[in-house]
Amino acid sequence: MRRRTLLKWISGCLATLCASVVGIPGVSFVLQALRKSGSDGDRVRRVARLKDLPVGKPVAVPILSAREDAWTVHPDEVLGRVWLVRRKPDAKVGAESIPQIVAFSATCPHLGCAIQHDAKENRFQCPCHRALFGLDGERVAAKTGVQKNPSPRAMDLLDCRLVTDETTQEVWVEVTFQKFEQGLTKKVLKA
Ligand code: FES
């Protein structure tokens, strides 16, 4: 190889190397941003088999998500929790059939504490400021009658559906997990 050709070849290699060093972090930044942007599709989770849910008794399920920091992948980070309520298949309100499964965010719309299930009264309650909710997620008056229900709105209803697993033919509950602003009378999606 002639000297001039060799020099050209070396400088070409160096230019490619420099472009890679500058470009790779840029590409990985874009990919990370896409991963973090989390469309609704990213938050759809199969959370429970229908047969494992008792009728009329709420069941809490965690919403898991993978998180990466600089060194480690955390595959099962808890993103939030959801209450599932199964009704009788023929349940109706007035003449209207209502869905067999409903899903509520377990985050209290007041200030964000975790809503619990009061098994004795079979209703939901928030331990922080004693907000009370029925199994339909609607607010109920506080038992004392003195205190107003502090929650500004009903529990946040989430989209959910029944899907049949193609391999096992089992019926699963699928939930679209979303977070909402607290302290507002209307449901507003968190940015
Ligand atoms: S945070 Fe739930 S009642 Fe205040």
Boltz pocket constraint, residues with backbone or C-beta under 6 A from the ligand:
constraints:
  - pocket:
      binder: B
      contacts: [[A, 108], [A, 109], [A, 110], [A, 111], [A, 112], [A, 113], [A, 126], [A, 127], [A, 128], [A, 129], [A, 130], [A, 131], [A, 150], [A, 151]]
      max_distance: 6.0
